[in-house]
Amino acid sequence: MRDFRELIVWQKAHKFALDVYVATRGFPSDERFGLTSQLRRAAVSIGANIAEGCGRETDRELARHLAIAGGSTSECECLLQIAVDLRFGVVEQCLSLMDRTREVRRMLLAYRRYVEKPET
């Protein structure tokens, strides 16, 4: 079992989720059960899937959860683009968060490739 808290990718995903919560406080109140909720759930899902994968028994299971976390980064990026297009919150803050989703996605992919690498 791996300690997910030691992974830089989890640390970045965790900080991202916290920052999404802060950013979405500025979204319209009528979006509380719509875009705000969906974006928050997707952001939390990234770190949660990394953590769950680290608690699994095999590298294959870890790789699967890393892939799911990667999917959640794409979901976040899409939802943030909608927020930008609708001018919810601070646009620059949302654009910065979008950049961070791409960074986390790249890190997840690199870690997944490392985990899936056949041992020689």
N, CA, C and O atoms as a DFTB+ gen file, in Angstrom:
480 C
 N C O
     1  1       0.848      -1.179       0.000
     2  2       0.000       0.000       0.000
     3  2       0.893       1.242       0.000
     4  3       1.853       1.328       0.765
     5  1       0.566       2.190      -0.860
     6  2       1.329       3.427      -0.984
     7  2       0.670       4.522      -0.148
     8  3      -0.544       4.509       0.053
     9  1       1.464       5.460       0.331
    10  2       0.916       6.611       1.052
    11  2       0.655       7.716       0.036
    12  3       1.583       8.380      -0.427
    13  1      -0.610       7.905      -0.303
    14  2      -0.972       8.869      -1.329
    15  2      -0.550      10.292      -0.963
    16  3      -0.295      11.107      -1.850
    17  1      -0.476      10.595       0.326
    18  2      -0.120      11.958       0.757
    19  2       1.303      12.343       0.355
    20  3       1.628      13.528       0.281
    21  1       2.138      11.362       0.100
    22  2       3.521      11.626      -0.309
    23  2       3.647      11.932      -1.803
    24  3       4.685      12.425      -2.246
    25  1       2.614      11.648      -2.572
    26  2       2.667      11.855      -4.016
    27  2       2.439      13.327      -4.353
    28  3       1.456      13.928      -3.919
    29  1       3.348      13.893      -5.121
    30  2       3.203      15.298      -5.527
    31  2       1.921      15.489      -6.332
    32  3       1.258      16.519      -6.204
    33  1       1.567      14.508      -7.157
    34  2       0.352      14.643      -7.957
    35  2      -0.879      14.697      -7.052
    36  3      -1.814      15.444      -7.339
    37  1      -0.896      13.923      -5.969
    38  2      -2.029      14.009      -5.045
    39  2      -2.041      15.368      -4.348
    40  3      -3.101      15.975      -4.190
    41  1      -0.877      15.844      -3.933
    42  2      -0.795      17.147      -3.265
    43  2      -1.333      18.253      -4.166
    44  3      -2.063      19.132      -3.708
    45  1      -0.974      18.210      -5.438
    46  2      -1.467      19.210      -6.389
    47  2      -2.970      19.049      -6.614
    48  3      -3.691      20.042      -6.703
    49  1      -3.439      17.825      -6.706
    50  2      -4.869      17.576      -6.886
    51  2      -5.658      18.052      -5.665
    52  3      -6.745      18.614      -5.803
    53  1      -5.115      17.829      -4.495
    54  2      -5.770      18.254      -3.249
    55  2      -5.871      19.778      -3.189
    56  3      -6.928      20.325      -2.877
    57  1      -4.770      20.455      -3.489
    58  2      -4.762      21.918      -3.501
    59  2      -5.724      22.444      -4.554
    60  3      -6.416      23.436      -4.327
    61  1      -5.770      21.786      -5.700
    62  2      -6.695      22.167      -6.762
    63  2      -8.138      22.093      -6.258
    64  3      -8.915      23.024      -6.468
    65  1      -8.496      20.998      -5.601
    66  2      -9.869      20.840      -5.091
    67  2     -10.204      21.943      -4.088
    68  3     -11.300      22.503      -4.128
    69  1      -9.280      22.255      -3.201
    70  2      -9.518      23.329      -2.232
    71  2      -9.732      24.663      -2.947
    72  3     -10.606      25.444      -2.572
    73  1      -8.927      24.915      -3.977
    74  2      -9.040      26.170      -4.714
    75  2     -10.327      26.236      -5.542
    76  3     -10.878      27.317      -5.746
    77  1     -10.802      25.089      -6.015
    78  2     -12.089      25.058      -6.718
    79  2     -13.208      25.455      -5.757
    80  3     -14.110      26.207      -6.128
    81  1     -13.150      24.960      -4.548
    82  2     -14.166      25.350      -3.549
    83  2     -14.162      26.862      -3.335
    84  3     -15.220      27.488      -3.270
    85  1     -12.985      27.436      -3.226
    86  2     -12.874      28.889      -3.032
    87  2     -13.421      29.627      -4.253
    88  3     -14.199      30.571      -4.117
    89  1     -13.011      29.195      -5.441
    90  2     -13.423      29.876      -6.676
    91  2     -14.936      29.803      -6.884
    92  3     -15.549      30.772      -7.333
    93  1     -15.530      28.670      -6.562
    94  2     -16.964      28.505      -6.826
    95  2     -17.842      29.246      -5.828
    96  3     -19.051      29.350      -6.031
    97  1     -17.261      29.757      -4.765
    98  2     -18.045      30.598      -3.846
    99  2     -18.568      31.838      -4.564
   100  3     -19.591      32.403      -4.178
   101  1     -17.860      32.255      -5.608
   102  2     -18.264      33.427      -6.370
   103  2     -19.244      33.128      -7.501
   104  3     -19.665      34.045      -8.206
   105  1     -19.613      31.864      -7.686
   106  2     -20.577      31.508      -8.725
   107  2     -21.974      31.939      -8.274
   108  3     -22.220      32.091      -7.077
   109  1     -22.884      32.135      -9.221
   110  2     -24.250      32.526      -8.848
   111  2     -24.899      31.497      -7.910
   112  3     -24.683      30.293      -8.050
   113  1     -25.678      31.979      -6.977
   114  2     -26.296      31.075      -5.996
   115  2     -27.266      30.095      -6.647
   116  3     -27.479      29.003      -6.121
   117  1     -27.855      30.462      -7.774
   118  2     -28.776      29.523      -8.434
   119  2     -28.031      28.380      -9.124
   120  3     -28.662      27.465      -9.652
   121  1     -26.706      28.421      -9.126
   122  2     -25.884      27.343      -9.672
   123  2     -25.382      26.391      -8.586
   124  3     -24.626      25.462      -8.870
   125  1     -25.804      26.625      -7.346
   126  2     -25.313      25.831      -6.219
   127  2     -25.509      24.330      -6.450
   128  3     -24.639      23.531      -6.104
   129  1     -26.656      23.943      -7.036
   130  2     -26.928      22.522      -7.265
   131  2     -26.635      22.105      -8.700
   132  3     -26.897      20.966      -9.088
   133  1     -26.097      23.022      -9.479
   134  2     -25.762      22.731     -10.869
   135  2     -24.262      22.691     -11.068
   136  3     -23.577      21.784     -10.595
   137  1     -23.767      23.684     -11.773
   138  2     -22.354      23.725     -12.140
   139  2     -21.435      23.726     -10.921
   140  3     -20.407      23.049     -10.920
   141  1     -21.792      24.473      -9.898
   142  2     -20.949      24.536      -8.690
   143  2     -20.771      23.155      -8.082
   144  3     -19.649      22.731      -7.806
   145  1     -21.869      22.458      -7.875
   146  2     -21.819      21.132      -7.255
   147  2     -21.066      20.136      -8.126
   148  3     -20.255      19.357      -7.625
   149  1     -21.332      20.162      -9.421
   150  2     -20.679      19.200     -10.313
   151  2     -19.179      19.448     -10.388
   152  3     -18.392      18.502     -10.391
   153  1     -18.780      20.714     -10.447
   154  2     -17.361      21.046     -10.505
   155  2     -16.655      20.639      -9.217
   156  3     -15.553      20.092      -9.255
   157  1     -17.278      20.902      -8.100
   158  2     -16.679      20.520      -6.822
   159  2     -16.526      19.020      -6.708
   160  3     -15.484      18.534      -6.266
   161  1     -17.550      18.275      -7.102
   162  2     -17.473      16.803      -7.027
   163  2     -16.367      16.268      -7.934
   164  3     -15.609      15.381      -7.543
   165  1     -16.282      16.813      -9.140
   166  2     -15.243      16.350     -10.079
   167  2     -13.849      16.673      -9.545
   168  3     -12.932      15.861      -9.673
   169  1     -13.686      17.857      -8.946
   170  2     -12.379      18.250      -8.406
   171  2     -11.968      17.337      -7.248
   172  3     -10.814      16.916      -7.165
   173  1     -12.898      17.039      -6.372
   174  2     -12.618      16.153      -5.235
   175  2     -12.309      14.743      -5.732
   176  3     -11.489      14.037      -5.146
   177  1     -12.961      14.344      -6.800
   178  2     -12.790      13.005      -7.346
   179  2     -11.362      12.729      -7.799
   180  3     -10.909      11.585      -7.753
   181  1     -10.658      13.752      -8.230
   182  2      -9.282      13.546      -8.713
   183  2      -8.418      12.977      -7.583
   184  3      -7.853      11.891      -7.716
   185  1      -8.321      13.699      -6.495
   186  2      -7.508      13.244      -5.366
   187  2      -8.046      11.977      -4.729
   188  3      -7.280      11.119      -4.291
   189  1      -9.375      11.861      -4.677
   190  2      -9.982      10.675      -4.064
   191  2      -9.635       9.415      -4.845
   192  3      -9.389       8.366      -4.249
   193  1      -9.613       9.506      -6.159
   194  2      -9.264       8.330      -6.962
   195  2      -7.790       7.988      -6.855
   196  3      -7.420       6.814      -6.872
   197  1      -6.942       9.009      -6.745
   198  2      -5.522       8.730      -6.514
   199  2      -5.368       7.985      -5.188
   200  3      -4.667       6.977      -5.110
   201  1      -6.025       8.489      -4.157
   202  2      -5.939       7.868      -2.830
   203  2      -6.485       6.444      -2.854
   204  3      -5.871       5.531      -2.303
   205  1      -7.640       6.256      -3.493
   206  2      -8.224       4.914      -3.547
   207  2      -7.307       3.950      -4.290
   208  3      -7.120       2.812      -3.858
   209  1      -6.736       4.398      -5.401
   210  2      -5.824       3.544      -6.156
   211  2      -4.614       3.141      -5.337
   212  3      -4.142       2.007      -5.428
   213  1      -4.110       4.073      -4.534
   214  2      -2.947       3.767      -3.684
   215  2      -3.291       2.745      -2.616
   216  3      -2.412       2.037      -2.125
   217  1      -4.551       2.663      -2.257
   218  2      -4.973       1.696      -1.250
   219  2      -5.292       0.323      -1.816
   220  3      -5.582      -0.608      -1.064
   221  1      -5.243       0.192      -3.109
   222  2      -5.539      -1.090      -3.746
   223  2      -4.326      -2.004      -3.722
   224  3      -3.210      -1.579      -3.421
   225  1      -4.564      -3.252      -4.042
   226  2      -3.532      -4.282      -3.909
   227  2      -2.531      -4.321      -5.061
   228  3      -1.361      -4.642      -4.851
   229  1      -2.981      -3.998      -6.276
   230  2      -2.106      -4.202      -7.434
   231  2      -1.843      -2.902      -8.186
   232  3      -2.587      -1.928      -8.076
   233  1      -0.755      -2.924      -8.954
   234  2      -0.439      -1.786      -9.819
   235  2      -1.514      -1.599     -10.881
   236  3      -1.796      -0.473     -11.293
   237  1      -2.106      -2.686     -11.318
   238  2      -3.170      -2.596     -12.330
   239  2      -4.359      -1.802     -11.782
   240  3      -4.927      -0.957     -12.474
   241  1      -4.721      -2.084     -10.544
   242  2      -5.832      -1.348      -9.934
   243  2      -5.470       0.124      -9.729
   244  3      -6.298       1.008      -9.947
   245  1      -4.236       0.377      -9.311
   246  2      -3.782       1.757      -9.162
   247  2      -3.861       2.482     -10.501
   248  3      -4.367       3.602     -10.572
   249  1      -3.367       1.853     -11.556
   250  2      -3.384       2.469     -12.885
   251  2      -4.818       2.781     -13.318
   252  3      -5.072       3.824     -13.922
   253  1      -5.736       1.897     -13.017
   254  2      -7.148       2.127     -13.368
   255  2      -7.688       3.367     -12.661
   256  3      -8.376       4.182     -13.275
   257  1      -7.382       3.510     -11.392
   258  2      -7.857       4.676     -10.636
   259  2      -7.156       5.962     -11.085
   260  3      -7.752       7.039     -11.044
   261  1      -5.917       5.856     -11.504
   262  2      -5.227       7.028     -12.055
   263  2      -5.896       7.464     -13.359
   264  3      -6.006       8.658     -13.636
   265  1      -6.339       6.501     -14.149
   266  2      -7.050       6.826     -15.392
   267  2      -8.379       7.512     -15.088
   268  3      -8.760       8.468     -15.762
   269  1      -9.073       7.025     -14.082
   270  2     -10.345       7.649     -13.685
   271  2     -10.097       9.074     -13.202
   272  3     -10.849       9.989     -13.539
   273  1      -9.042       9.257     -12.414
   274  2      -8.686      10.603     -11.945
   275  2      -8.387      11.510     -13.131
   276  3      -8.760      12.684     -13.128
   277  1      -7.716      10.971     -14.141
   278  2      -7.436      11.749     -15.348
   279  2      -8.716      12.170     -16.045
   280  3      -8.806      13.287     -16.555
   281  1      -9.693      11.299     -16.071
   282  2     -10.989      11.649     -16.644
   283  2     -11.646      12.788     -15.888
   284  3     -12.289      13.652     -16.485
   285  1     -11.484      12.788     -14.577
   286  2     -12.050      13.863     -13.764
   287  2     -11.370      15.202     -14.038
   288  3     -12.001      16.253     -13.922
   289  1     -10.083      15.171     -14.402
   290  2      -9.426      16.436     -14.761
   291  2     -10.044      17.007     -16.031
   292  3     -10.233      18.218     -16.142
   293  1     -10.359      16.140     -16.986
   294  2     -11.002      16.600     -18.222
   295  2     -12.390      17.157     -17.931
   296  3     -12.793      18.170     -18.503
   297  1     -13.114      16.493     -17.045
   298  2     -14.431      16.985     -16.654
   299  2     -14.316      18.372     -16.024
   300  3     -15.095      19.270     -16.342
   301  1     -13.346      18.540     -15.134
   302  2     -13.142      19.846     -14.501
   303  2     -12.815      20.915     -15.536
   304  3     -13.340      22.027     -15.480
   305  1     -11.951      20.571     -16.471
   306  2     -11.575      21.552     -17.492
   307  2     -12.803      21.981     -18.306
   308  3     -12.971      23.165     -18.597
   309  1     -13.644      21.035     -18.667
   310  2     -14.865      21.333     -19.418
   311  2     -15.795      22.235     -18.604
   312  3     -16.322      23.219     -19.123
   313  1     -15.994      21.898     -17.337
   314  2     -16.886      22.681     -16.478
   315  2     -16.340      24.078     -16.234
   316  3     -17.099      25.046     -16.179
   317  1     -15.038      24.183     -16.089
   318  2     -14.425      25.504     -15.921
   319  2     -14.571      26.335     -17.191
   320  3     -14.760      27.549     -17.121
   321  1     -14.483      25.687     -18.353
   322  2     -14.688      26.418     -19.606
   323  2     -16.108      26.970     -19.677
   324  3     -16.312      28.097     -20.130
   325  1     -17.076      26.199     -19.240
   326  2     -18.460      26.674     -19.195
   327  2     -18.568      27.870     -18.264
   328  3     -19.224      28.860     -18.590
   329  1     -17.922      27.779     -17.100
   330  2     -17.949      28.893     -16.139
   331  2     -17.328      30.149     -16.750
   332  3     -17.843      31.252     -16.565
   333  1     -16.234      29.983     -17.473
   334  2     -15.590      31.129     -18.133
   335  2     -16.536      31.720     -19.187
   336  3     -16.729      32.934     -19.247
   337  1     -17.116      30.856     -20.006
   338  2     -17.998      31.323     -21.075
   339  2     -19.222      32.054     -20.528
   340  3     -19.719      32.996     -21.146
   341  1     -19.705      31.614     -19.366
   342  2     -20.872      32.251     -18.738
   343  2     -20.486      33.403     -17.808
   344  3     -21.342      34.069     -17.225
   345  1     -19.159      33.621     -17.687
   346  2     -18.623      34.687     -16.834
   347  2     -19.020      34.508     -15.359
   348  3     -19.361      35.467     -14.667
   349  1     -18.963      33.255     -14.908
   350  2     -19.191      32.960     -13.493
   351  2     -17.894      33.192     -12.745
   352  3     -16.828      32.824     -13.238
   353  1     -17.957      33.792     -11.573
   354  2     -16.765      33.990     -10.759
   355  2     -15.770      34.904     -11.453
   356  3     -16.127      35.719     -12.303
   357  1     -14.525      34.748     -11.069
   358  2     -13.437      35.535     -11.643
   359  2     -12.846      34.735     -12.798
   360  3     -12.296      33.652     -12.596
   361  1     -12.960      35.269     -14.000
   362  2     -12.541      34.547     -15.201
   363  2     -11.071      34.142     -15.113
   364  3     -10.728      33.009     -15.451
   365  1     -10.195      35.048     -14.666
   366  2      -8.761      34.734     -14.587
   367  2      -8.509      33.575     -13.624
   368  3      -7.633      32.744     -13.860
   369  1      -9.272      33.528     -12.555
   370  2      -9.138      32.437     -11.579
   371  2      -9.530      31.113     -12.234
   372  3      -8.852      30.102     -12.046
   373  1     -10.607      31.114     -12.991
   374  2     -11.040      29.891     -13.672
   375  2     -10.030      29.466     -14.728
   376  3      -9.765      28.273     -14.880
   377  1      -9.464      30.414     -15.456
   378  2      -8.453      30.083     -16.465
   379  2      -7.209      29.480     -15.816
   380  3      -6.618      28.542     -16.352
   381  1      -6.819      30.013     -14.679
   382  2      -5.680      29.463     -13.950
   383  2      -5.971      28.034     -13.493
   384  3      -5.107      27.162     -13.578
   385  1      -7.181      27.803     -13.013
   386  2      -7.571      26.452     -12.600
   387  2      -7.553      25.497     -13.794
   388  3      -7.175      24.334     -13.655
   389  1      -7.959      25.985     -14.962
   390  2      -7.917      25.141     -16.164
   391  2      -6.483      24.737     -16.483
   392  3      -6.226      23.587     -16.839
   393  1      -5.557      25.669     -16.358
   394  2      -4.138      25.340     -16.579
   395  2      -3.680      24.263     -15.600
   396  3      -2.933      23.355     -15.964
   397  1      -4.132      24.373     -14.374
   398  2      -3.725      23.399     -13.352
   399  2      -4.322      22.021     -13.614
   400  3      -3.703      21.012     -13.274
   401  1      -5.514      21.956     -14.211
   402  2      -6.068      20.639     -14.548
   403  2      -5.184      19.940     -15.564
   404  3      -4.967      18.731     -15.486
   405  1      -4.677      20.708     -16.516
   406  2      -3.796      20.117     -17.533
   407  2      -2.486      19.636     -16.910
   408  3      -1.960      18.591     -17.292
   409  1      -1.961      20.401     -15.950
   410  2      -0.736      19.989     -15.260
   411  2      -0.953      18.687     -14.502
   412  3      -0.141      17.766     -14.594
   413  1      -2.046      18.610     -13.755
   414  2      -2.345      17.391     -12.982
   415  2      -2.570      16.218     -13.928
   416  3      -2.117      15.107     -13.652
   417  1      -3.269      16.453     -15.046
   418  2      -3.506      15.378     -16.010
   419  2      -2.194      14.832     -16.549
   420  3      -2.030      13.618     -16.665
   421  1      -1.249      15.722     -16.883
   422  2       0.066      15.265     -17.383
   423  2       0.785      14.437     -16.319
   424  3       1.388      13.409     -16.630
   425  1       0.720      14.883     -15.073
   426  2       1.378      14.146     -13.990
   427  2       0.737      12.780     -13.782
   428  3       1.434      11.790     -13.556
   429  1      -0.585      12.727     -13.859
   430  2      -1.292      11.453     -13.717
   431  2      -0.893      10.486     -14.824
   432  3      -0.671       9.302     -14.574
   433  1      -0.806      10.993     -16.035
   434  2      -0.428      10.142     -17.161
   435  2       0.991       9.606     -16.981
   436  3       1.252       8.428     -17.225
   437  1       1.901      10.474     -16.554
   438  2       3.289      10.042     -16.343
   439  2       3.366       8.989     -15.234
   440  3       4.084       7.996     -15.360
   441  1       2.631       9.211     -14.163
   442  2       2.645       8.242     -13.056
   443  2       2.010       6.929     -13.490
   444  3       2.487       5.853     -13.129
   445  1       0.942       7.015     -14.259
   446  2       0.283       5.802     -14.740
   447  2       1.225       5.007     -15.638
   448  3       1.298       3.783     -15.530
   449  1       1.934       5.684     -16.511
   450  2       2.897       4.987     -17.378
   451  2       3.993       4.324     -16.558
   452  3       4.432       3.219     -16.875
   453  1       4.433       5.000     -15.505
   454  2       5.449       4.443     -14.619
   455  2       4.911       3.176     -13.929
   456  3       5.594       2.154     -13.863
   457  1       3.698       3.265     -13.428
   458  2       3.099       2.138     -12.709
   459  2       2.878       0.947     -13.652
   460  3       3.041      -0.205     -13.252
   461  1       2.510       1.231     -14.888
   462  2       2.201       0.168     -15.864
   463  2       3.456      -0.404     -16.522
   464  3       3.390      -1.426     -17.205
   465  1       4.604       0.256     -16.316
   466  2       5.845      -0.175     -16.969
   467  2       6.193      -1.592     -16.510
   468  3       6.253      -1.877     -15.314
   469  1       6.421      -2.471     -17.485
   470  2       6.798      -3.849     -17.101
   471  2       8.168      -3.853     -16.410
   472  3       9.089      -3.137     -16.803
   473  1       8.263      -4.669     -15.390
   474  2       9.529      -4.779     -14.667
   475  2      10.489      -5.636     -15.487
   476  3      10.099      -6.627     -16.104
   477  1      11.744      -5.227     -15.474
   478  2      12.745      -5.988     -16.241
   479  2      13.648      -6.761     -15.340
   480  3      14.547      -7.456     -15.815
